């Protein structure tokens, strides 16, 4: 792909799209949708405008973050903080490129997603370790967590259920156990939402692809091992391997959850359920996600339905005789 970035009026639109993406990144309530404008652009204009917009978005985010850091008081670890602030959007933009690239050597969508997740770990984990090794940066992050803690306590009527130290340890453990999973959720949802918004043809294609979604058999054992590791980590001190098992296990739950949804959708079609019955079923599942205790059953049950296809034939694919 040949890029001509200079003196080309056709780049004005992509640059503006990149600036819109950077604006989303700065606004908290749409932060997790900042890749959607870029994906919409890719669907409508192609790879070169997408590349120009991605570079523009990253450059704008980097400049804003550097300006914000310059306004802060000097502290040890400022360089590490600046590096990871710039690396985070870069990793997301790289992941979106991996998902969209037409390079013939790149594998299927699921493996592209996992490649992007692996890159996020390789890049961000060393950066986070370097950041936490500086007292000044640690102090700054502790202050930010304290603000969140105080807000939660205030919302609870001033009654603290746990101490701030316990909250800090719990929050750090939660982030370490799920950051790669959360990265994949944000990346995949932005990619899919952008495809659906960007093209009506992609909208229909996405629905057909959902019906045929299936986790590769090669990922079965890694998923089972990661789930076993999650269970063992609840009773045994596994050290840093705990975070590996939880990130991998949550990712496996996500993939098999999508497969479970695909099976449910197939059963809707196969049994010719009315739109009202489908809406009622989906509404009940959404309601279940909001009810403590029941939400665990939904979050575990749907992935279990997905992995059950290893042993149960749901007749989802062409060429398989219907019962």
Secondary structure, 3 states (H helix, E strand, C coil): CCCCCCCCCCHHHHHHHHHHHHHHHHCHHHHHHCCHHHHHHHHHHCHHHHHHHHHHHHHHHHHHHHHHHHHCCCCCCHHHHHHHHHHHHHHHHHHHHHHHCCCCCCCCHHHHHHHHHHHHHHHHHHHHHHHHCCHHHHHHHHHHHHHHHHHHHHHCCCCCCCCHHHHHHHHHHHHHHHHHHHHHHHHHHHHHHHHHHHCHHHHHHHHHHHHCCCCCHHHHHHHHHHHHHHHHHCCCCCCCHHHHHHHHHHHHHHHHHHHHHHHHHHHHHHCCCCHHHHHHHHHHHHHHHHCCCHHHHHHHHHHHHHHHHHCCCCCCCCCCCCC
